[in-house]
């Protein structure tokens, strides 16, 4: 049975109280939007509720949020964000974790821009129904220059296996990176959620869970990369293609690579290239590039006297603080501490 068709059946395992997962347990009558968000590493967002935190990160006064409560491993959260004024400014990235941010545009916002890892990512103008899919480890952010209305869908990677097991669907390991895809199914499902987001009470929970899981099902069927062994018939890059891809990815560390150009260097479509690159290297292109930048940073820390800010620039990070944040996440210590430990 496919995941999408199974989602039309009744959720027999539905419980009116939240189970352990990304969100704290709900109390009867309490809006999930007002509960503290529990991160996988423990703790909360310094006294803020999830709804308050997302509103602050996107520079708006308030946000409407709801989350599923029917899963054991983690929960899907959906937040409506809107502003009627232009020049809201650059959003701050959500905290880095193994999760995806799916941003669905509910109205045209042609002037808004996508950024990842502190770098602008070229896209087509955002129109109603367009989707951005980005891993939170890539620190996605939006430069909000036009008035906007959109849904931010937070999907922890840990729920992929549970949803696949619940509905007998193929397991996906990740979503493909999408910057401006159009999907009318997700658009219509997202708009169907708006009344339950505005209600903000547990009475709307069963409907919200059904539709949120249906959105995940659609994303998985269209953008999911299956967990499977690559076959010998073109699911991996040839040595020549791998060299060409890596050369294209690191050709200009001062900007984010355009995936269409990298895929073209390998003679592949973008979707086929992303699958083949991951099967060959064990990680998607953007994550491989981030790892390359960290390793380049290590080399310069060890074998040069450059200041940290100059090393950040040479490795393609937005600034020294961005370099420190990414390096610390990958290595477990700051660049300065790493350099001092190896020079003593």
Residue, then its C-alpha position, 0 to 999 in steps of 0.5 A: x500500500x502506498x503512503x499517500x493512499x494509506x493516509x486516507x484511512x483512519x488513524x487507529x493509533x491516534x491518541x488525544x495526548x501527545x507522546x514523547x517526541x520533539x514536543x512536550x506532552x500536551x495537557x488537556x485544552x492546552x495549545x501545542x503552539x504555546x508549549x516549549x519545544x524540546x530539542x533532540x539534545x535536550x532543553x528548550x529554546x530559552x523559555x520561548x515557545x516554539x511559536x514565539x521563537x519562529x515569529x522572532x526568527x522571521x521578524x514578525x510579531x506573531x505566528x500560528x502554529x500546530x503540531x502533530x501528536x500521534x508519532x512516537x519519535x518526533x512530531x511535524x510542526x506547521x507555522x503560518x507566517x505573514x507580513x503585509x509590509x515590505x522589507x521585513x529583512x533577513x530571517x534568522x536560521x532555525x537551530x541546526x538539527x537533523x530536520x527539514x524546513x519546507x517553506x510553502x508560499x501562499x502568495x506571490x513574493x517575487x522579491x524574496x530570496x533564499x540563503x543557505x549557509x550565509x550565501x544567496x541561492x539563485x532561484x526563480x521568483x517565488x509564486x503562490x504554491x512554490x516550495x523550498x525544501x532545505x535541511x536545517x544543517x544548511x542553515x536556510x534563511x529568507x531575505x523577506x523583501x516583499x509582503x508574504x504569507x507562507x507556511x513553515x513545515x518542520x519535519x524531523x528526519x527521525x520521523x521518516x522511518x516511523x511514517x514509512x513503517x506505519x503506512x507500509x511505504x518505502x523508506x526514504x533517507x532524505x528529501x532532495x534539495x528544492x529551491x523553487x519547485x511548484x506543487x499544487x497538491x502541497x499548496x492545496x493541502x497547506x491551505x486546508x490546514x489554515x483553519x486548524x492553525x487559527x483554531x489552536x486547540x486540541x479539538x482540531x487535532x485529528x484533522x490537522x494530523x491527517x493533513x500534515x501526514x498527507x503533506x509529508x506523504x506527498x513530499x516523500x513521493x515526489x522529493x524523497x530519495x529512497x534508501x536503497x543500494x545503488x544499482x550498477x545501471x547509472x545510480x552512482x557517478x563514474x570516477x570522471x563524473x565524481x571529479x567533475x562534480x567536486x571540481x564544480x562544487x569547489x570552483x568558487x568557494x565565495x558563492x553557493x554552487x548552482x546545482x543545474x550547472x554542477x549537474x550539467x558538468x556530469x551530463x545529468x539532470x539535477x534530480x539524477x545527479x543529487x541521487x548519484x552523488x549521494x550514493x557515491x559519496x554518502x552525502x548530498x552535494x551541499x553537505x559534502x561542500x560544507x564538509x570540504x569547507x571545514x577540512x579546508x579550514x583545518x588545513x589553513x588553521x594548521x599550516x598558515x598564520x591567517x587570522x580566523x576571519x581571513x580563513x573564514x573568507x578563504x573557505x567560503x563562510x559568510x563571516x567568522x561567526x558562521x565559520x565558528x558555528x559550522x566548524x564547532x558543530x562538525x568538529x566539537x570545538x571552536x577553530x581557535x581552540x582546535x588550532x591551539x591544541x595542535x600547536x602546543 
